[in-house]
Amino acid sequence: MGDSLLMAVDLGTSFIKVGVYNEESECIAEAVEAVKDYRPSPNVFIQKGDELFASVIACLKKTTGELGDRAKDVEAMSFTGQMSGFMGVSRDWEDITTWSCSLDARYIPYAERQMSVLKRAFLETAGTNFPAMAPKFEWYKTEFPDENKKIAKYLMISGYVIGKLGKLPVDDAVIDRSYTAWTGLSDIRNDSWSDEICDAIKLDKKFLPRIVNSNYICGKLDTEMAREVGLKSGIPLVSGAGDKVAGCLGAAIVTPGEMVFEAGSYGEISCCVEEYRPDLEESRLDVLSAAIPKYFYATHFVAGSGITLDWFVNNFVRKDGEDLGRAFARIDEKSSLLSPGCDGVMAIGLLGGSSMPLDGAIRGLWIGHNWSHRVEHFYRALLESFTYDFALAMKSIDRLYPEYDLSAVNMIGGGAKSPLWMQMFADVTGKTFRSLNRKDVSMWGAAILAGNAIGLFKDMKEVAKKHVSPVSEYKPDAGLAGKYAKYMNLYREKVVELRPLYEQIQNVSK
């Protein structure tokens, strides 16, 4: 099978991406297609299933057009993408609810109510501080009762796309294990739906998809669909994994004790572990089921950390016509000349609220500034605030998993291009940080799962480790750790203590 190709489909919030990989992990063709969304009012973010699926089809056609004759060598298709949301479909795969991702915040009152009753069950059983499908189910059932009666299955977006491409019976709908934690409905240790949680919210489990492994062949590409997108019919459709989990596989975080920080739109730290141990003390960690069965990722994310940095640079740094990457490099260079603590400026960068522990009231803040401070002080203060947030989560991992050597962290995503941030992480955490040679870890991870499903790759760990390597390394400066620690302790305290102020501001603004 030396000429075999593997196709990975990334179902992102803003774009669909398709990449085709050969057996040596080279991406030989790729395409991107925008996804349409609707934002008719605050907190409403809607994506229609048929339009999203049309973007998938268009992206597949672009990719096969680039492949030309080699399209016939595609042997399997796997999926990755956004991991938090909700979709209800009819028995004919009609989109009843529209795809409601985490940006569609209409469900938040239901999430807050459920958390007041089921917080411990969500964390101990489902593995999350941040349930999505559970409260979205209750929200939709309550506010759209007539439409809700038409729903045969509640799905994630990957399950919807797989079902449509394979023209599967809706009773064969699946969800792979990597997505189950953030539904809030799972028994994470047993790869099953939780009787306790489903009963508590009055959700009959017959409406939920079957939980499968990430290398599961869900069906075959339908003949009509194959003809439309330019592929041979019967190609296995492999479940794949959510983007965070597929990214861990693609970055070769496949052995317990290995850790990765993804500095992306939703920055996230993930550590491979053999056992789920809930962070009952501080609620800073969720757990995601790994693509390799019996493993998990202890994880912490900051909602919109990368989006916040983009917002800052676009609004306060970038010059007219300037490339965004150049603007980031310029502000990084200026900020690197400042000392830790930004000459007295501190920030709370949680513009989208706190995810772990869950608190939607918290917003952004700069404090301590005076007339001597410049734009680079405010930018560096943002970086420091995110670093403290992730460093506190790493302390929870250190506390819960003392048997692992957690002295090194691999770093991927846009933030890995910043020597300032990587060195800051090393100095604050006392760990060595390494950037990797791959930028496409989620897509490559999905391709590994496709190859494993059809027998092309026998050992996923071995394949992952073969095709990733560090390119730079940042060791901690012990002399700076103490100074950063004082600011981190202030950050930890003030995020909690200032909460009433955020609530007061929001109440006055109503």
C-alpha positions as CSV (number, residue, x, y, z in Angstrom):
1,M,0.0,0.0,0.0
2,G,3.0,2.3,-0.6
3,D,0.9,4.7,-2.7
4,S,-2.0,4.9,-0.2
5,L,-3.3,8.3,0.8
6,L,-5.2,9.3,3.9
7,M,-7.7,12.2,4.0
8,A,-8.3,14.3,7.2
9,V,-11.3,16.6,7.5
10,D,-11.2,19.3,10.1
11,L,-14.6,20.7,11.0
12,G,-13.7,24.1,12.4
13,T,-15.9,26.9,13.6
14,S,-14.9,29.3,10.9
15,F,-13.4,27.0,8.2
16,I,-13.5,23.5,6.9
17,K,-10.1,22.2,6.1
18,V,-9.2,19.0,4.3
19,G,-5.6,17.6,4.1
20,V,-4.4,14.5,2.3
21,Y,-1.3,12.7,3.7
22,N,1.0,10.0,2.4
23,E,2.5,7.3,4.6
24,E,5.5,9.5,5.5
25,S,3.2,12.1,7.0
26,E,3.6,14.6,4.1
27,C,0.5,16.7,3.3
28,I,0.4,16.5,-0.5
29,A,-2.9,18.4,-1.0
30,E,-5.1,20.7,1.1
31,A,-8.0,23.0,0.8
32,V,-10.0,25.4,3.0
33,E,-13.6,26.5,2.7
34,A,-15.3,29.1,4.9
35,V,-18.3,28.2,7.1
36,K,-21.2,30.6,7.2
37,D,-22.7,31.7,10.5
38,Y,-25.4,33.9,11.7
39,R,-25.3,36.3,14.7
40,P,-28.7,38.0,14.8
41,S,-28.3,39.2,18.4
42,P,-25.9,39.1,21.4
43,N,-25.1,35.5,22.6
44,V,-26.6,33.9,19.5
45,F,-24.3,32.1,17.1
46,I,-26.0,29.8,14.5
47,Q,-24.6,27.5,11.8
48,K,-27.1,25.6,9.6
49,G,-26.3,22.0,9.1
50,D,-27.0,21.9,5.4
51,E,-24.8,24.9,4.8
52,L,-22.0,23.5,6.9
53,F,-22.3,20.2,5.0
54,A,-22.2,22.0,1.7
55,S,-18.9,23.6,2.8
56,V,-17.6,20.1,3.6
57,I,-18.5,19.0,0.1
58,A,-17.0,22.1,-1.5
59,C,-13.8,21.6,0.4
60,L,-13.5,17.9,-0.5
61,K,-14.0,18.8,-4.2
62,K,-11.3,21.4,-4.0
63,T,-8.9,18.9,-2.5
64,T,-9.6,16.1,-5.1
65,G,-9.2,18.7,-7.8
66,E,-5.7,19.5,-6.5
67,L,-5.0,15.7,-6.2
68,G,-6.0,15.0,-9.8
69,D,-5.4,11.3,-10.7
70,R,-4.1,10.6,-7.2
71,A,-7.6,11.0,-5.8
72,K,-8.0,7.3,-6.6
73,D,-5.3,6.5,-4.0
74,V,-7.3,7.9,-1.0
75,E,-7.9,4.8,1.1
76,A,-9.7,6.3,4.1
77,M,-11.2,9.5,5.5
78,S,-11.1,10.6,9.1
79,F,-12.5,13.6,11.0
80,T,-11.4,16.1,13.6
81,G,-12.7,19.5,14.7
82,Q,-14.6,21.5,17.3
83,M,-15.3,19.6,20.5
84,S,-18.1,21.4,22.3
85,G,-21.6,21.8,21.1
86,F,-24.9,20.2,20.2
87,M,-27.0,19.3,17.3
88,G,-30.4,17.5,17.0
89,V,-31.4,15.7,13.8
90,S,-34.5,13.9,12.6
91,R,-34.6,10.3,11.4
92,D,-33.8,11.6,7.9
93,W,-30.8,13.6,9.2
94,E,-32.6,16.8,8.9
95,D,-31.0,19.5,11.0
96,I,-33.6,20.5,13.6
97,T,-31.7,22.6,16.1
98,T,-28.9,24.0,13.8
99,W,-25.3,23.4,15.0
100,S,-25.0,25.2,18.3
101,C,-21.3,25.4,19.3
102,S,-19.8,26.9,22.5
103,L,-20.1,30.5,21.0
104,D,-23.9,30.1,21.0
105,A,-24.5,31.2,24.7
106,R,-28.3,31.0,24.9
107,Y,-27.9,27.9,27.0
108,I,-25.8,29.5,29.8
109,P,-28.7,30.0,32.3
110,Y,-29.4,26.2,32.0
111,A,-25.7,25.4,32.4
112,E,-25.6,27.5,35.6
113,R,-28.7,25.8,37.0
114,Q,-27.4,22.3,36.2
115,M,-24.0,23.2,37.7
116,S,-25.7,24.2,40.9
117,V,-27.2,20.7,41.2
118,L,-24.8,18.4,39.3
119,K,-21.4,20.1,39.6
120,R,-19.8,17.2,41.4
121,A,-21.3,14.6,39.1
122,F,-20.2,16.6,36.1
123,L,-16.6,16.7,37.4
124,E,-16.3,13.2,39.0
125,T,-18.3,11.2,36.5
126,A,-18.3,13.1,33.2
127,G,-14.9,14.7,33.7
128,T,-15.8,18.3,33.1
129,N,-16.3,21.7,34.7
130,F,-17.7,22.9,31.4
131,P,-20.7,20.8,30.2
132,A,-22.2,21.7,26.9
133,M,-24.6,19.1,25.5
134,A,-26.4,18.5,28.8
135,P,-27.5,22.1,29.3
136,K,-28.1,22.7,25.6
137,F,-30.4,19.7,25.6
138,E,-32.5,21.2,28.4
139,W,-32.4,24.6,26.9
140,Y,-33.7,23.4,23.5
141,K,-36.3,21.1,25.0
142,T,-37.7,23.9,27.2
143,E,-37.7,26.8,24.7
144,F,-38.4,24.9,21.5
145,P,-40.7,22.1,22.6
146,D,-42.5,21.5,19.2
147,E,-39.2,21.3,17.2
148,N,-37.6,19.2,19.9
149,K,-40.3,16.5,19.3
150,K,-38.8,15.9,15.8
151,I,-35.4,15.0,17.1
152,A,-34.2,11.4,16.7
153,K,-30.6,11.9,17.8
154,Y,-28.4,14.5,19.6
155,L,-25.0,14.6,17.9
156,M,-21.7,16.3,17.6
157,I,-20.9,17.9,14.2
158,S,-18.6,15.1,13.2
159,G,-21.3,12.5,13.7
160,Y,-23.6,14.5,11.5
161,V,-21.1,14.8,8.7
162,I,-20.2,11.1,8.8
163,G,-23.9,10.2,8.7
164,K,-24.5,12.3,5.7
165,L,-21.4,11.2,3.8
166,G,-22.2,7.5,4.4
167,K,-26.0,7.9,4.2
168,L,-26.2,5.9,7.4
169,P,-29.4,5.0,9.3
170,V,-29.7,7.6,12.0
171,D,-29.7,4.7,14.6
172,D,-26.1,4.0,13.5
173,A,-25.0,7.5,14.5
174,V,-21.8,7.6,16.6
175,I,-19.7,9.8,18.7
176,D,-16.1,8.9,19.3
177,R,-14.8,8.8,22.9
178,S,-12.7,12.0,22.7
179,Y,-15.9,14.1,22.5
180,T,-17.8,12.6,25.4
181,A,-16.4,14.6,28.4
182,W,-17.6,18.0,27.2
183,T,-21.1,16.7,26.6
184,G,-21.4,16.5,30.4
185,L,-23.4,13.3,29.9
186,S,-20.7,10.6,30.0
187,D,-19.3,8.1,32.5
188,I,-15.8,8.9,31.3
189,R,-14.0,6.0,32.9
190,N,-16.3,3.5,31.2
191,D,-16.8,5.0,27.8
192,S,-20.6,5.1,28.4
193,W,-23.4,7.5,29.0
194,S,-24.0,8.2,32.7
195,D,-27.3,6.9,34.1
196,E,-27.1,9.4,37.0
197,I,-26.7,12.5,34.8
198,C,-29.1,11.5,32.1
199,D,-31.8,10.6,34.6
200,A,-31.2,13.9,36.5
201,I,-31.9,16.0,33.4
202,K,-34.6,13.6,32.0
203,L,-32.7,12.6,28.9
204,D,-33.6,9.2,27.5
205,K,-30.3,7.6,26.4
206,K,-31.9,6.2,23.2
207,F,-31.5,9.8,21.8
208,L,-27.7,9.6,22.2
209,P,-25.3,8.3,19.6
210,R,-23.2,5.1,20.2
211,I,-19.8,5.8,21.7
212,V,-17.0,4.3,19.7
213,N,-13.2,4.4,19.6
214,S,-11.4,7.1,17.6
215,N,-10.2,4.5,15.0
216,Y,-13.7,3.1,14.4
217,I,-14.9,2.6,10.8
218,C,-18.4,4.1,11.0
219,G,-19.4,3.3,7.5
220,K,-18.4,3.7,3.9
221,L,-18.5,6.7,1.6
222,D,-21.8,6.6,-0.3
223,T,-21.6,6.0,-4.1
224,E,-23.5,9.2,-4.9
225,M,-21.4,11.3,-2.5
226,A,-18.2,9.8,-3.9
227,R,-19.1,10.7,-7.4
228,E,-19.9,14.3,-6.3
229,V,-16.6,14.9,-4.5
230,G,-14.4,13.0,-6.9
231,L,-13.4,10.0,-4.7
232,K,-14.0,6.3,-5.2
233,S,-17.0,4.9,-3.4
234,G,-16.8,2.7,-0.4
235,I,-13.9,4.6,1.3
236,P,-14.0,3.9,5.0
237,L,-15.3,6.8,7.1
238,V,-13.2,6.7,10.3
239,S,-14.6,8.4,13.5
240,G,-11.4,10.3,14.2
241,A,-11.1,12.6,17.3
242,G,-11.8,16.1,18.4
243,D,-9.2,18.7,17.5
244,K,-7.5,18.8,20.9
245,V,-7.2,15.1,21.2
246,A,-6.2,14.5,17.5
247,G,-3.6,17.3,18.1
248,C,-2.2,15.4,21.1
249,L,-1.8,12.3,18.9
250,G,-0.3,14.3,16.0
251,A,2.2,16.0,18.5
252,A,3.1,12.5,19.9
253,I,1.8,13.1,23.4
254,V,1.0,9.4,23.7
255,T,2.9,8.3,26.8
256,P,1.7,9.0,30.4
257,G,3.5,12.0,31.8
258,E,4.0,13.7,28.4
259,M,2.5,17.2,28.2
260,V,1.6,19.7,25.5
261,F,0.5,23.3,25.5
262,E,-1.5,24.4,22.4
263,A,-1.2,28.2,22.1
264,G,-4.2,28.6,19.9
265,S,-7.5,30.4,19.8
266,Y,-8.6,28.4,22.9
267,G,-5.2,27.8,24.6
268,E,-5.0,24.5,26.3
269,I,-2.6,22.4,28.4
270,S,-3.0,18.6,28.1
271,C,-1.1,15.9,30.0
272,C,-1.4,12.2,29.0
273,V,-2.4,10.1,32.0
274,E,-3.5,6.5,32.7
275,E,-6.2,7.3,35.3
276,Y,-8.7,10.1,35.7
277,R,-8.4,11.9,39.0
278,P,-10.8,14.8,39.4
279,D,-9.4,18.1,40.6
280,L,-11.9,18.4,43.5
281,E,-9.7,20.8,45.3
282,E,-9.5,23.6,42.7
283,S,-11.6,22.5,39.7
284,R,-8.9,23.6,37.3
285,L,-8.8,20.4,35.2
286,D,-11.1,18.5,32.9
287,V,-10.3,15.1,31.4
288,L,-10.6,14.1,27.7
289,S,-10.5,10.5,26.6
290,A,-7.5,9.9,24.4
291,A,-7.5,8.5,20.9
292,I,-5.6,5.6,22.2
293,P,-7.9,3.5,24.4
294,K,-7.3,3.4,28.2
295,Y,-5.5,6.8,28.2
296,F,-6.8,10.2,29.0
297,Y,-5.7,13.8,28.9
298,A,-5.8,16.0,32.1
299,T,-6.6,19.3,30.5
300,H,-7.2,23.0,31.1
301,F,-8.2,25.6,28.6
302,V,-8.8,29.3,28.6
303,A,-11.7,30.4,26.5
304,G,-10.5,32.6,23.7
305,S,-6.9,33.2,25.0
306,G,-5.6,33.4,21.4
307,I,-8.6,35.3,20.3
308,T,-7.9,37.9,23.0
309,L,-4.3,38.3,21.9
310,D,-5.4,38.8,18.3
311,W,-8.0,41.3,19.4
312,F,-5.3,43.3,21.3
313,V,-2.8,43.3,18.5
314,N,-5.4,44.2,15.8
315,N,-6.8,47.0,17.8
316,F,-3.8,48.5,19.6
317,V,-0.6,47.3,17.8
318,R,-1.1,46.6,14.1
319,K,-0.5,49.4,11.6
320,D,-2.6,49.9,8.5
321,G,-1.7,47.2,5.9
322,E,0.7,45.5,8.3
323,D,0.9,41.7,8.3
324,L,-0.5,40.3,11.5
325,G,2.5,38.1,12.1
326,R,4.8,41.0,11.7
327,A,2.7,43.0,14.2
328,F,3.0,40.2,16.7
329,A,6.7,39.9,16.2
330,R,7.1,43.7,16.7
331,I,5.1,43.8,20.0
332,D,6.9,40.6,21.2
333,E,10.3,42.3,20.6
334,K,9.3,45.4,22.6
335,S,7.7,43.4,25.4
336,S,10.7,41.2,25.8
337,L,12.7,44.3,26.9
338,L,10.5,44.6,30.0
339,S,11.1,42.9,33.3
340,P,8.7,40.4,34.8
341,G,5.7,42.1,36.3
342,C,5.6,44.7,33.5
343,D,6.8,47.6,35.8
344,G,3.8,47.2,38.0
345,V,1.0,46.4,35.5
346,M,-1.1,43.3,36.0
347,A,-3.9,41.9,33.9
348,I,-6.7,39.4,34.0
349,G,-7.1,38.2,30.5
350,L,-10.3,36.2,30.9
351,L,-12.3,38.2,28.4
352,G,-14.6,35.2,27.8
353,G,-14.9,34.3,31.5
354,S,-13.2,31.5,33.4
355,S,-13.7,28.0,32.1
356,M,-12.0,26.1,34.8
357,P,-13.3,26.8,37.4
358,L,-16.4,27.8,35.5
359,D,-17.4,31.4,36.0
360,G,-19.0,33.4,33.3
361,A,-19.1,36.7,35.2
362,I,-15.3,37.3,35.1
363,R,-14.0,39.6,32.4
364,G,-10.8,41.4,31.5
365,L,-8.8,43.8,33.6
366,W,-5.6,45.9,33.6
367,I,-4.5,47.4,36.9
368,G,-1.5,49.3,38.3
369,H,-0.8,51.3,35.2
370,N,0.2,55.0,35.2
371,W,1.5,57.5,32.6
372,S,4.8,55.8,32.3
373,H,3.3,52.6,30.8
374,R,3.2,51.9,27.1
375,V,1.3,49.5,24.8
376,E,3.9,46.8,25.3
377,H,3.3,46.8,29.1
378,F,-0.3,46.0,28.5
379,Y,0.5,43.2,26.0
380,R,3.1,41.6,28.2
381,A,0.7,41.8,31.2
382,L,-1.9,39.8,29.1
383,L,0.8,37.1,28.3
384,E,1.7,36.9,32.0
385,S,-1.9,36.5,33.0
386,F,-2.5,33.6,30.6
387,T,0.8,32.1,31.8
388,Y,-0.3,32.2,35.4
389,D,-3.6,30.6,34.6
390,F,-2.0,27.7,32.8
391,A,0.8,27.4,35.4
392,L,-1.8,27.0,38.2
393,A,-3.4,24.2,36.1
394,M,0.0,22.6,35.8
395,K,0.4,22.7,39.6
396,S,-2.9,20.8,39.8
397,I,-1.5,18.2,37.4
398,D,1.7,18.0,39.5
399,R,-0.3,17.5,42.6
400,L,-2.7,14.9,41.2
401,Y,-0.1,12.9,39.3
402,P,3.1,12.9,41.4
403,E,4.3,9.6,39.9
404,Y,5.1,11.3,36.5
405,D,8.1,13.3,35.5
406,L,6.4,16.5,34.4
407,S,9.6,18.5,33.8
408,A,9.1,19.2,30.1
409,V,6.2,20.6,28.0
410,N,5.9,20.6,24.2
411,M,4.3,23.7,22.7
412,I,2.3,24.0,19.5
413,G,0.1,26.6,17.9
414,G,0.7,30.2,17.0
415,G,2.1,31.1,20.4
416,A,5.0,28.6,19.9
417,K,6.5,31.2,17.5
418,S,7.0,33.6,20.4
419,P,10.3,33.2,22.1
420,L,9.1,35.7,24.7
421,W,6.1,33.6,25.7
422,M,7.9,30.3,25.6
423,Q,10.7,31.6,27.9
424,M,8.0,33.1,30.1
425,F,6.3,29.8,30.5
426,A,9.6,28.1,31.3
427,D,10.4,30.7,34.0
428,V,7.0,30.8,35.6
429,T,6.5,27.0,35.7
430,G,10.1,25.8,36.2
431,K,9.6,23.4,33.3
432,T,11.5,23.1,30.0
433,F,9.4,24.2,27.0
434,R,10.0,22.9,23.5
435,S,8.5,23.9,20.1
436,L,7.8,21.2,17.6
437,N,8.4,20.8,13.9
438,R,4.8,20.2,13.0
439,K,2.1,22.9,12.6
440,D,-0.7,20.5,11.5
441,V,-0.9,18.2,14.4
442,S,-4.7,17.8,14.5
443,M,-5.0,17.0,10.8
444,W,-2.0,14.6,11.0
445,G,-3.4,13.0,14.1
446,A,-6.7,12.3,12.3
447,A,-4.7,10.9,9.4
448,I,-2.9,8.5,11.8
449,L,-6.3,7.3,13.0
450,A,-7.4,6.7,9.4
451,G,-4.3,4.7,8.7
452,N,-4.6,2.7,11.8
453,A,-8.3,1.9,11.1
454,I,-7.4,0.3,7.7
455,G,-4.3,-1.5,9.0
456,L,-1.8,0.8,7.3
457,F,-0.3,2.0,10.6
458,K,-0.1,-0.9,13.2
459,D,1.2,1.2,16.1
460,M,-0.1,4.7,16.5
461,K,2.4,5.6,19.1
462,E,5.3,4.6,17.0
463,V,4.0,6.5,13.9
464,A,3.3,9.6,15.9
465,K,6.8,9.7,17.5
466,K,8.5,9.0,14.2
467,H,7.2,12.1,12.5
468,V,7.5,14.8,15.2
469,S,10.6,16.3,16.8
470,P,11.6,19.5,18.9
471,V,13.1,22.4,17.0
472,S,13.9,24.8,19.9
473,E,14.1,24.5,23.7
474,Y,13.6,27.0,26.5
475,K,15.0,26.2,30.0
476,P,13.7,28.0,33.1
477,D,15.7,30.8,34.7
478,A,15.5,29.9,38.4
479,G,16.4,33.5,39.3
480,L,13.1,34.7,37.9
481,A,10.8,32.1,39.4
482,G,10.4,33.8,42.7
483,K,9.5,37.2,41.2
484,Y,6.9,35.6,38.9
485,A,5.5,33.6,41.9
486,K,4.5,36.7,43.7
487,Y,2.5,38.0,40.8
488,M,1.0,34.6,40.2
489,N,-0.3,34.4,43.7
490,L,-1.8,37.9,43.3
491,Y,-3.5,36.7,40.1
492,R,-4.9,33.7,41.8
493,E,-6.4,35.8,44.6
494,K,-7.7,38.7,42.6
495,V,-9.5,36.6,39.9
496,V,-11.8,35.5,42.8
497,E,-11.8,38.6,44.9
498,L,-12.7,41.0,42.1
499,R,-15.7,38.9,40.9
500,P,-18.3,41.1,42.6
501,L,-16.9,44.1,40.7
502,Y,-17.4,42.4,37.4
503,E,-21.0,41.6,38.3
504,Q,-21.7,45.1,39.4
505,I,-20.3,46.5,36.1
506,Q,-22.4,44.1,34.1
507,N,-25.5,44.9,36.1
508,V,-25.1,48.6,35.7
509,S,-24.5,48.1,32.0
510,K,-27.8,46.3,31.5
